Amino acid sequence: MWNYEKRLEYPVNIKNPDPAMAAMVISQYGGPDGELGASMRYLSQRYTMPYREVAGILTDIGTEEPAPQ
């Protein structure tokens, strides 16, 4: 059974919003050259890979790409 609580792990208090910085951060994460795009490319390429060992590596890279560092 799952219990969903909509709360942040760390409290966030934004005093001065910066739309330019927010646009830069979201483009790095979800833009065409961002983490999410790279992850999807790795995961989609694994299905056309003829070698199972390399397909496994692509899966590992694709799932670790969006992980926080």
PEGIJO-V617661 format. One record per pair of residues at least 24 apart in sequence whose ideal C-beta (glycine too) atoms are under 6 Angstrom apart, sorted by the first residue. I is the first residue (numbers start at 1). J is the second residue. Records with the same first field share a line. If there is no record, write none. Layout:
I=J, J
//
This chain:
35=65, 66
36=66
38=65
39=65, 66
//
